[in-house]
Protein backbone atom coordinates (compact mmCIF):
# COMPACT_ATOMS: atom_id res chain seq x y z
CA UNK A 1 0.00 0.00 0.00
CA UNK A 2 0.86 3.67 0.20
CA UNK A 3 0.44 6.21 3.00
CA UNK A 4 -0.34 9.91 2.88
CA UNK A 5 -0.38 12.40 5.76
CA UNK A 6 -4.00 11.70 6.62
CA UNK A 7 -4.45 8.05 5.65
CA UNK A 8 -3.10 4.91 4.01
CA UNK A 9 -4.40 3.05 0.96
CA UNK A 10 -4.03 -0.63 0.16
CA UNK A 11 -3.27 -1.98 -3.28
CA UNK A 12 -5.62 -4.67 -4.59
CA UNK A 13 -6.03 -7.40 -3.47
CA UNK A 14 -4.95 -6.26 0.00
CA UNK A 15 -7.15 -4.65 2.65
CA UNK A 16 -7.16 -3.78 6.34
CA UNK A 17 -5.39 -1.25 8.59
CA UNK A 18 -2.01 -2.82 7.76
CA UNK A 19 -2.92 -4.03 4.26
CA UNK A 20 -2.33 -7.61 5.37
CA UNK A 21 -5.77 -9.03 4.55
CA UNK A 22 -5.94 -10.64 1.10
CA UNK A 23 -9.20 -10.24 -0.83
CA UNK A 24 -8.74 -12.32 -3.98
CA UNK A 25 -12.45 -12.61 -4.69
CA UNK A 26 -14.34 -15.49 -6.22
CA UNK A 27 -12.99 -18.85 -7.30
CA UNK A 28 -13.04 -17.59 -10.89
CA UNK A 29 -10.93 -14.57 -9.95
CA UNK A 30 -8.45 -16.64 -7.94
CA UNK A 31 -7.93 -19.07 -10.83
CA UNK A 32 -7.26 -16.33 -13.38
CA UNK A 33 -3.73 -16.55 -14.91
CA UNK A 34 -3.38 -12.76 -15.28
CA UNK A 35 -3.95 -9.60 -13.26
CA UNK A 36 -6.66 -7.25 -14.55
CA UNK A 37 -8.92 -4.53 -13.19
CA UNK A 38 -11.45 -1.88 -14.17
CA UNK A 39 -10.65 1.71 -13.27
CA UNK A 40 -12.48 5.04 -13.06
CA UNK A 41 -11.58 8.59 -12.11
CA UNK A 42 -14.29 10.71 -10.48
CA UNK A 43 -14.72 13.88 -8.45
CA UNK A 44 -17.09 14.44 -5.56
CA UNK A 45 -20.06 16.05 -7.31
CA UNK A 46 -23.59 14.68 -6.96
CA UNK A 47 -24.21 14.25 -10.68
CA UNK A 48 -20.90 12.46 -11.26
CA UNK A 49 -21.49 10.12 -8.32
CA UNK A 50 -24.98 9.35 -9.68
CA UNK A 51 -23.60 8.56 -13.13
CA UNK A 52 -20.91 6.30 -11.75
CA UNK A 53 -23.36 4.43 -9.51
CA UNK A 54 -25.38 3.53 -12.61
CA UNK A 55 -22.21 2.61 -14.50
CA UNK A 56 -21.16 0.27 -11.69
CA UNK A 57 -24.55 -1.44 -11.74
CA UNK A 58 -24.35 -2.14 -15.48
CA UNK A 59 -20.73 -3.28 -15.14
CA UNK A 60 -21.77 -5.75 -12.48
CA UNK A 61 -24.69 -7.08 -14.49
CA UNK A 62 -22.82 -7.49 -17.77
CA UNK A 63 -19.32 -8.53 -16.63
CA UNK A 64 -18.39 -8.61 -12.98
CA UNK A 65 -21.16 -10.78 -11.57
CA UNK A 66 -19.44 -13.63 -13.38
CA UNK A 67 -15.84 -12.40 -13.61
CA UNK A 68 -15.24 -10.47 -10.36
CA UNK A 69 -12.50 -8.10 -11.50
CA UNK A 70 -11.27 -5.49 -8.98
CA UNK A 71 -12.62 -1.96 -9.50
CA UNK A 72 -10.19 0.91 -8.86
CA UNK A 73 -11.57 4.39 -8.26
CA UNK A 74 -9.15 7.31 -8.57
CA UNK A 75 -10.29 10.62 -7.08
CA UNK A 76 -9.01 13.96 -5.84
CA UNK A 77 -11.06 13.78 -2.62
CA UNK A 78 -14.20 11.70 -2.09
CA UNK A 79 -16.28 12.01 1.05
CA UNK A 80 -17.01 8.93 3.12
CA UNK A 81 -20.66 9.25 2.11
CA UNK A 82 -19.81 9.21 -1.62
CA UNK A 83 -17.53 6.21 -1.22
CA UNK A 84 -20.21 4.31 0.67
CA UNK A 85 -22.83 5.21 -1.94
CA UNK A 86 -20.65 3.87 -4.74
CA UNK A 87 -19.78 0.73 -2.80
CA UNK A 88 -23.46 0.03 -2.16
CA UNK A 89 -24.42 0.52 -5.81
CA UNK A 90 -23.15 -2.96 -6.77
CA UNK A 91 -21.16 -5.71 -4.98
CA UNK A 92 -17.82 -5.11 -6.71
CA UNK A 93 -14.51 -5.53 -4.92
CA UNK A 94 -13.53 -1.84 -4.86
CA UNK A 95 -10.42 0.12 -3.93
CA UNK A 96 -10.19 3.91 -3.74
CA UNK A 97 -6.99 5.78 -4.60
CA UNK A 98 -6.04 9.44 -4.32
CA UNK A 99 -4.61 10.99 -7.46
CA UNK A 100 -0.86 11.80 -7.22
CA UNK A 101 0.39 14.93 -5.50
CA UNK A 102 1.25 16.48 -8.88
CA UNK A 103 -2.27 15.86 -10.24
CA UNK A 104 -2.89 19.62 -10.13
CA UNK A 105 -0.13 21.97 -11.29
CA UNK A 106 1.16 25.07 -9.55
CA UNK A 107 -0.77 28.24 -10.41
CA UNK A 108 2.20 29.42 -12.46
CA UNK A 109 1.44 26.67 -14.98
CA UNK A 110 -2.17 27.72 -15.52
CA UNK A 111 -3.48 30.39 -17.92
CA UNK A 112 -5.05 33.41 -16.26
CA UNK A 113 -8.60 32.42 -17.25
CA UNK A 114 -8.35 29.31 -15.05
CA UNK A 115 -7.29 31.37 -12.04
CA UNK A 116 -10.30 33.68 -12.13
CA UNK A 117 -12.49 31.22 -10.15
CA UNK A 118 -15.58 32.27 -12.10
CA UNK A 119 -18.06 29.58 -11.01
CA UNK A 120 -20.65 30.42 -13.66
CA UNK A 121 -18.02 30.15 -16.37
CA UNK A 122 -16.89 26.80 -15.00
CA UNK A 123 -20.45 25.45 -14.94
CA UNK A 124 -21.05 26.53 -18.53
CA UNK A 125 -17.78 25.10 -19.84
CA UNK A 126 -16.60 22.33 -17.52
CA UNK A 127 -13.75 21.44 -19.85
CA UNK A 128 -12.14 24.76 -18.96
CA UNK A 129 -11.87 23.72 -15.32
CA UNK A 130 -8.34 22.84 -14.12
CA UNK A 131 -9.70 19.51 -12.83
CA UNK A 132 -10.79 18.47 -16.32
CA UNK A 133 -7.36 19.25 -17.71
CA UNK A 134 -5.72 17.48 -14.79
CA UNK A 135 -7.58 14.23 -15.41
CA UNK A 136 -6.80 14.44 -19.14
CA UNK A 137 -3.10 14.75 -18.40
CA UNK A 138 -3.27 12.03 -15.72
CA UNK A 139 -4.94 9.54 -18.04
CA UNK A 140 -2.54 10.41 -20.86
CA UNK A 141 0.56 9.32 -18.96
CA UNK A 142 1.03 9.61 -15.18
CA UNK A 143 -1.69 7.03 -14.53
CA UNK A 144 0.58 4.36 -16.04
CA UNK A 145 3.39 5.42 -13.70
CA UNK A 146 1.37 4.83 -10.53
CA UNK A 147 2.21 1.86 -8.34
CA UNK A 148 -1.48 0.95 -8.56
CA UNK A 149 -1.51 0.58 -12.35
CA UNK A 150 1.81 -1.22 -12.58
CA UNK A 151 0.53 -4.10 -10.46
CA UNK A 152 -1.74 -5.19 -13.32
CA UNK A 153 -1.29 -6.74 -16.75
CA UNK A 154 -4.46 -5.26 -18.24
CA UNK A 155 -6.71 -2.34 -17.28
CA UNK A 156 -10.14 -1.41 -18.60
CA UNK A 157 -10.67 2.34 -18.29
CA UNK A 158 -14.20 3.72 -18.10
CA UNK A 159 -15.73 7.16 -17.64
CA UNK A 160 -18.14 7.68 -14.80
CA UNK A 161 -21.01 7.94 -17.30
CA UNK A 162 -20.05 4.81 -19.25
CA UNK A 163 -22.65 2.04 -19.29
CA UNK A 164 -23.15 -1.47 -20.64
CA UNK A 165 -26.67 -1.56 -22.10
CA UNK A 166 -26.67 -5.17 -23.32
CA UNK A 167 -24.91 -8.51 -23.10
CA UNK A 168 -21.18 -8.81 -23.65
CA UNK A 169 -20.38 -11.49 -26.20
CA UNK A 170 -17.05 -12.26 -24.51
CA UNK A 171 -14.81 -11.13 -21.67
CA UNK A 172 -12.64 -8.30 -23.12
CA UNK A 173 -9.76 -9.12 -20.76
CA UNK A 174 -9.66 -12.72 -21.94
CA UNK A 175 -9.58 -11.55 -25.55
CA UNK A 176 -6.49 -9.42 -24.95
CA UNK A 177 -4.78 -12.05 -22.82
CA UNK A 178 -5.27 -14.69 -25.52
CA UNK A 179 -3.42 -12.61 -28.14
CA UNK A 180 0.01 -11.22 -27.22
CA UNK A 181 -0.11 -8.75 -30.14
CA UNK A 182 -3.04 -6.75 -28.71
CA UNK A 183 -2.04 -3.63 -26.76
CA UNK A 184 -5.01 -1.27 -27.05
CA UNK A 185 -8.68 -2.13 -27.35
CA UNK A 186 -11.00 0.77 -28.14
CA UNK A 187 -14.73 1.08 -28.56
CA UNK A 188 -14.87 3.85 -31.13
CA UNK A 189 -12.83 6.45 -32.97
CA UNK A 190 -13.98 9.96 -33.71
CA UNK A 191 -12.74 13.47 -34.50
CA UNK A 192 -11.75 15.97 -31.83
CA UNK A 193 -12.39 19.70 -31.83
CA UNK A 194 -9.59 21.96 -33.12
CA UNK A 195 -10.18 24.20 -30.10
CA UNK A 196 -8.85 21.51 -27.75
CA UNK A 197 -5.89 20.52 -29.89
CA UNK A 198 -4.11 23.81 -30.55
CA UNK A 199 -0.42 23.20 -31.32
CA UNK A 200 -0.85 19.51 -30.54
CA UNK A 201 0.11 18.35 -34.03
CA UNK A 202 2.96 20.86 -34.29
CA UNK A 203 4.53 19.54 -31.09
CA UNK A 204 3.91 15.94 -32.17
CA UNK A 205 5.54 16.71 -35.50
CA UNK A 206 8.63 17.98 -33.68
CA UNK A 207 8.84 14.69 -31.84
CA UNK A 208 8.40 12.67 -35.03
CA UNK A 209 11.21 14.68 -36.59
CA UNK A 210 13.45 14.08 -33.59
CA UNK A 211 12.95 10.33 -33.95
CA UNK A 212 13.13 10.32 -37.73
CA UNK A 213 9.69 8.75 -38.11
CA UNK A 214 8.86 8.44 -41.81
CA UNK A 215 5.38 10.00 -41.83
CA UNK A 216 5.12 9.81 -45.61
CA UNK A 217 5.52 6.05 -45.48
CA UNK A 218 3.26 5.80 -42.42
CA UNK A 219 0.49 7.66 -44.26
CA UNK A 220 0.49 5.23 -47.18
CA UNK A 221 -1.85 2.84 -45.39
CA UNK A 222 -2.05 -0.54 -43.77
CA UNK A 223 -1.06 0.62 -40.28
CA UNK A 224 -2.95 1.96 -37.25
CA UNK A 225 -0.82 5.12 -37.36
CA UNK A 226 -2.16 5.83 -40.84
CA UNK A 227 -5.64 6.38 -39.39
CA UNK A 228 -4.31 9.52 -37.72
CA UNK A 229 -2.69 10.92 -40.86
CA UNK A 230 -3.91 12.54 -44.07
CA UNK A 231 -1.76 12.91 -47.16
CA UNK A 232 -4.05 13.56 -50.10
CA UNK A 233 -4.72 16.18 -52.72
CA UNK A 234 -1.14 16.92 -53.68
CA UNK A 235 0.16 16.86 -50.10
CA UNK A 236 1.48 13.28 -50.18
CA UNK A 237 4.92 14.43 -49.03
CA UNK A 238 3.50 16.47 -46.16
CA UNK A 239 1.10 14.37 -44.07
CA UNK A 240 -0.96 16.07 -41.38
CA UNK A 241 -3.02 14.92 -38.44
CA UNK A 242 -6.67 14.19 -39.21
CA UNK A 243 -7.83 15.14 -35.68
CA UNK A 244 -8.70 11.46 -35.24
CA UNK A 245 -8.81 10.37 -31.61
CA UNK A 246 -9.37 7.11 -29.74
CA UNK A 247 -12.17 7.69 -27.25
CA UNK A 248 -10.83 6.78 -23.82
CA UNK A 249 -14.21 6.51 -22.07
CA UNK A 250 -13.94 2.78 -22.81
CA UNK A 251 -10.47 1.43 -23.49
CA UNK A 252 -8.54 -1.70 -22.62
CA UNK A 253 -4.75 -1.41 -22.32
CA UNK A 254 -1.83 -3.77 -21.95
CA UNK A 255 -0.01 -1.88 -19.20
CA UNK A 256 3.49 -2.94 -20.27
CA UNK A 257 3.05 -1.09 -23.59
CA UNK A 258 2.22 2.26 -21.94
CA UNK A 259 4.29 2.38 -18.76
CA UNK A 260 7.33 4.69 -18.23
CA UNK A 261 10.29 3.82 -20.44
CA UNK A 262 8.17 2.76 -23.41
CA UNK A 263 7.89 4.50 -26.80
CA UNK A 264 4.42 5.65 -25.83
CA UNK A 265 5.48 7.14 -22.51
CA UNK A 266 8.46 8.97 -24.02
CA UNK A 267 6.04 10.63 -26.43
CA UNK A 268 3.82 11.69 -23.52
CA UNK A 269 6.80 13.14 -21.62
CA UNK A 270 7.80 15.20 -24.66
CA UNK A 271 4.26 16.58 -24.98
CA UNK A 272 4.03 17.28 -21.26
CA UNK A 273 7.19 19.39 -21.34
CA UNK A 274 5.32 21.95 -23.49
CA UNK A 275 2.48 22.46 -20.98
CA UNK A 276 -0.24 21.96 -23.56
CA UNK A 277 -2.53 20.02 -21.21
CA UNK A 278 -2.90 23.14 -19.07
CA UNK A 279 -2.64 25.81 -21.75
CA UNK A 280 -4.65 24.27 -24.60
CA UNK A 281 -6.82 21.51 -23.06
CA UNK A 282 -5.01 18.69 -24.86
CA UNK A 283 -7.08 15.55 -24.40
CA UNK A 284 -6.00 12.08 -23.39
CA UNK A 285 -7.97 10.72 -26.36
CA UNK A 286 -5.66 12.55 -28.79
CA UNK A 287 -2.53 11.43 -26.95
CA UNK A 288 -3.76 7.83 -26.93
CA UNK A 289 -4.43 7.86 -30.68
CA UNK A 290 -1.22 9.49 -31.89
CA UNK A 291 0.93 8.04 -29.11
CA UNK A 292 -0.20 4.47 -29.72
CA UNK A 293 0.04 4.83 -33.49
CA UNK A 294 3.52 6.33 -33.30
CA UNK A 295 4.72 3.75 -30.77
CA UNK A 296 3.43 0.88 -32.93
CA UNK A 297 5.18 2.37 -35.95
CA UNK A 298 8.49 2.90 -34.15
CA UNK A 299 8.49 -0.63 -32.76
CA UNK A 300 8.14 -1.97 -36.30
CA UNK A 301 10.52 0.43 -38.06
CA UNK A 302 12.91 1.80 -35.43
CA UNK A 303 13.94 5.42 -34.90
CA UNK A 304 16.95 7.73 -34.94
CA UNK A 305 17.41 7.07 -31.21
CA UNK A 306 16.86 3.32 -31.30
CA UNK A 307 17.41 1.32 -34.48
CA UNK A 308 16.30 -1.96 -32.94
CA UNK A 309 13.07 -3.12 -34.49
CA UNK A 310 10.77 -5.39 -32.52
CA UNK A 311 10.25 -8.96 -33.67
CA UNK A 312 6.79 -8.86 -32.09
CA UNK A 313 4.04 -7.18 -34.10
CA UNK A 314 1.59 -5.25 -31.91
CA UNK A 315 -1.81 -3.85 -32.79
CA UNK A 316 -4.76 -1.77 -31.63
CA UNK A 317 -8.23 -3.14 -32.29
CA UNK A 318 -11.95 -2.42 -32.09
CA UNK A 319 -13.42 -4.31 -29.11
CA UNK A 320 -17.00 -4.12 -30.46
CA UNK A 321 -18.60 -4.27 -27.01
CA UNK A 322 -22.21 -3.65 -26.13
CA UNK A 323 -21.59 -0.19 -24.75
CA UNK A 324 -23.01 3.33 -24.42
CA UNK A 325 -21.66 6.73 -23.47
CA UNK A 326 -23.56 10.01 -23.67
CA UNK A 327 -24.99 10.14 -27.22
CA UNK A 328 -23.19 7.03 -28.51
CA UNK A 329 -24.61 3.51 -28.22
CA UNK A 330 -23.51 0.13 -29.58
CA UNK A 331 -25.55 -3.08 -29.34
CA UNK A 332 -25.21 -6.63 -30.70
CA UNK A 333 -26.49 -7.02 -34.27
CA UNK A 334 -29.73 -8.65 -33.17
CA UNK A 335 -30.58 -5.80 -30.78
CA UNK A 336 -31.16 -2.06 -31.12
CA UNK A 337 -30.22 0.91 -28.97
CA UNK A 338 -33.13 2.48 -27.08
CA UNK A 339 -32.73 5.61 -24.99
CA UNK A 340 -34.65 6.48 -21.86
CA UNK A 341 -35.07 9.48 -19.64
CA UNK A 342 -31.90 9.58 -17.54
CA UNK A 343 -33.38 9.94 -14.06
CA UNK A 344 -36.10 7.39 -14.70
CA UNK A 345 -33.80 4.93 -16.42
CA UNK A 346 -31.00 5.16 -13.85
CA UNK A 347 -33.09 5.61 -10.71
CA UNK A 348 -30.66 8.36 -9.68
CA UNK A 349 -32.22 11.63 -8.48
CA UNK A 350 -29.04 13.57 -9.22
CA UNK A 351 -28.71 12.26 -12.79
CA UNK A 352 -27.97 15.17 -15.19
CA UNK A 353 -31.16 16.19 -16.98
CA UNK A 354 -29.62 16.33 -20.44
CA UNK A 355 -28.10 12.84 -20.39
CA UNK A 356 -29.75 9.65 -21.63
CA UNK A 357 -29.72 6.11 -20.31
CA UNK A 358 -29.41 3.41 -22.98
CA UNK A 359 -30.54 -0.20 -23.20
CA UNK A 360 -30.21 -2.85 -25.91
CA UNK A 361 -33.62 -4.25 -26.81
CA UNK A 362 -34.98 -6.67 -29.43
CA UNK A 363 -35.55 -5.31 -32.89
CA UNK A 364 -39.18 -5.15 -33.98
CA UNK A 365 -39.79 -7.48 -36.91
CA UNK A 366 -41.18 -5.81 -40.02
CA UNK A 367 -43.40 -7.42 -42.62
N, C-alpha and C positions, 0 to 999 in steps of 0.2 A: 504494500500500500504506500500511500504518501500522506504526509502531514503538513498542514498549514498552521498558522498561528492560532486559529480558533477551533480547528477540528482535524480529524484524520479521515482518509477515504481508503477503502479496500479495493484492490483490483479483483475482478471476477477471476475465479469462482470463490474468492475468500470473503468472509464476513466476520462480524464481531468486533469488540473493542480493541482486540489485538490482531485482528485479521488472521485468526488461526482456526476459524471454522470454515470448512470446505463445503460449498453448495454447488455440487456438480449436476444437479437436476435429475431428470428422468433417466430411466435405463437407456432410452434412445440417445440422449445427450451424452451419457457416460461412455457409450460404445463408439461414439463418433471418432474417426481417425484424423480429424483436423479440428482446429480451433476457429470458431466463427461467431460473429455477434451482429446485432442490429444496433445502429446508433442514431441518435437525434441530437439537435442542439435547440434549446428553447429558452426564452426569457419569461419572467414572472408577470405576465399580463393575462387577464382573465380570458380574453378571446384565444390567445395562443395555447393556454392550458386546456381550454375546451376542445380546440382542434386536435391537440395531441391525444387527449383522452379517447376521442373517436378513432383516431388513427391506431392507437394501441388495441382497441377492441377489434378492429378489422384485421390487424396483424395477428392477433391471437386466433381468430376464427379461421383465417385462411392458411396460416403457416405454423404458428408456435404452439397451438394446442397439440399438434402431433410431433413437432420437431424440438421445441423447448430450447431455443437459442437465447443466450443472455441478451438483455436490452440495456444499452449504455446511454445515459442521458447527460449530455454536457450542458452547462448553464453558467450564467454569470451572477447567480444568486437566486435560489428558489426558496421560498418560505417552506416551513414544515408542513403547512396546510396544503400547499400546491404539490409537494412531493407525495403526501398521503393520498391526495385526490388521484394523482396519476397511478400510483401503486394499486389503488382500489378499482381502477377502470378495467383491468384485466389481470389475470394471475401470472404475468410474466415474472421471470427472475430478473430484477432490475438493480442497476447500480447507478448512482449519481456522481458526477465528477465536475468540479469547478474548472472553468476554462483557465489557461495558463496566466501567469501574472502579466505577461506582455500582450494579453488579448486586446486591451485598449492601448492606444499609443499615448505618448505625452502630448499635451496641447500644442506644442510647437510643431507637431507633425500634421495637424489638422488645418484645413482651410478656415478662414474667418467665419464663413456662413455656418459651420458646424459648432462654433463656439458661442453663437448668439443665444442659444437656449430658447428659441422661439417655439413654444409647444404647439401652437396652431400649425406652424409650418411643418413640424415633425409629423403631426397627425395626417396632414394632407399628403405628404411625400415621405413615407416611412423609409424609403431607400436612401434618403439623405441623412438619416440618423447615423451617428458614429457606430452604434451597435450593429447596424446592418452591414456596414463596411467591415467591421471587426470580424463578424462571422464569415463573411466572404473570404477574407484573407485567411482566417483560421482553417476553413475547409479546403482552401487552395493548397496549403502546405503544412503549417505548424501542427495540424491535427495528426499527421502521419509521424511526427516527431515525438508525440506524447508516449509516455511509458504505457498508457492504457492501450493505445492502438497497436503498439509493437508487440503486444502479447498474443495477437491474433494472426491467423493466416489470411482470413477473408472478412470483410466488413461490408454490410449492407447499409448505406446511408439513406435516410428518409428525412423529409421535411415534416414539421409538426402537422401540416394539413394534408399529408399524403394519406391515401386510403386504398384498400384492396376490395373492390366492389364485387368480385366474383371469384370462382375457384382458381387456384394455381395449378397448372398442368403438371409442374414438377418443382422440386425444391431448388431454388436458384443457386444455393451454396453447393449442392451436390453436382450441379452442372459444371460450375467452375472447377471444383476439385477434381472432376473426372477428366479434365482436359488441361494439361500443363501450359498450353499456349494462351489461355484466356487470362487477360489481366484487368480488363474493364468491361463490365456489363452495364449497358445503359437502357433506358426505357424509350427515350425519344430524343431526337435532335431537332433544333430549331434555330432561328436567327435572333441575335441579340440586338438591342438598340444601340445606335452609334453614340448616343449620349452617355452611355455607361462604358464605353470602350475607347474613349479619347486617348490617343497616343499608344494604345495597347499594341497594335500591329507594328508601329514604328519601333518600339522597344523590342518586341519579339524579333523583328527583322535584324536588329543589331545583334541579337544573340545568335540567330541563324548564321549571320556573317562571321561572327567570332568562331563558330564551330565549323564553318565551311560547308554547311548543309546545302545540297544542290536542290534548291526550290524548283527550278525549271524541270528537273527530272521527277521530283516528287509530285508536281502538278500534272504529270502526264497520265496518271490514273493507275488503278489497281492497288492502291494503298490507302489505309485509313487517313493518313495525313492529307491525301489529295482532296478529301471531303471538305477540308478547311481552306483550300486554295482555289483561286480562279485565275486562269491564264488564257483568255479567249479574246477574240476580236482584235488581233494584231498585237496583243500584249503577251504573247507566249514566252518571251524572254524576261518578263517582269511580273511574276505571279503576285497576287495580293490576297489578303484574307477575305473570305466570303461573309464574315460575321457569324459563321456557323458555330454553335455551341452545343455541348453535351449537357443536357439538363441534369443537375445533380440532386434534384428532389427525390430521385430513385436511382441509385447507382450501386453496383457491386464491384469492389476492388480487391485485387490481390495485393496485400499490404507490401510485400517485398519489392514490388515494382515502383512504388511511390515513396518509399521511406527516404530519409536523408542519405545522401551519397549516391543516389540513382540519377540517371539522365533527367527524369522528370523533376526531381527535387532541385537539381542544379538550375534548371530553367526557372522554377519558382523563386529561388534565391536571387537570381538575376533580376527578375521582375520586381521583387520586393524592395530591392535596393533603390528603385526609382520612386517609391512612395505612391504609386498609382492607385493602390487600393484605397488610400485615404483621400487623395486629391481628385480622382476621377471615377470612383465607384467601380473599379474593375471587379468583375464577377468571377466566382470560383468556377462557374460553368464554362467561361471562356478559357480560363487557365487549364481546366481539365481537357478540353477539346484540343487546343493547340499543344499543350504540354504532353499529352499522351501521344498525339500524332507525331510530334517531333521526336519524342523518346523512342517510339517504335521504329521510326525511320533511321535514327542514329544507331540503334542496336543492330539494324540490318546492314547499314552502309558505312558505319564508322564516322569519325569527325576529325577535325584538325588537331584536337587535343587527345584523342584516343582512336587509334587506327584499328583497334581490335574489333572485329565484327562478331556478333553473337551467332553461335551455331543453332540456338533455339529461336524459332520464329514465334513471335507473340502477336496477339490480336485483340482488338476491341470488338464487341458484338452486341447486337440487339437482343435483350432478354425476352421480349415479347410476353410480359407478364399481364395478368388481369390487374389493372392499376388505374387510379384516377388521382388527379391533382388539379385543383382550381377548375379551369375550363377544359381540361384535357381528360379524356376517358378512353380506356382500352379494355375490351372484353373478348373472350373466346369467340371464335367464328360463329358458333351456334347461338350466341347471346347478343343482346344489344345493350347499349348504355342508356340508362334512364336517370334523369336528375330529379331531385326532390328538394323541397324547401329545407334549408340547412338546419334550422333549429328543430323542426319536426323530425327530419331524417336522422339527426344525430342524437336528439334528446338532450342537447346541451343548451342551457338558457343563455350562455354567453357566446354562443356561436355567432360569428360575424354575419350580419344580415345579407350582405351581397354574395356570400359564398354558397355554392351548391353542395349537396351530398349525392353521390352517385351509387347506383347498383347495377349489376348485370342481370338482365331478365330475359326470359325466352322471347324469341322473335315471333311475331304474330304471322301465322301462315296466311298467304294470299291466294285467292283462286282466280 
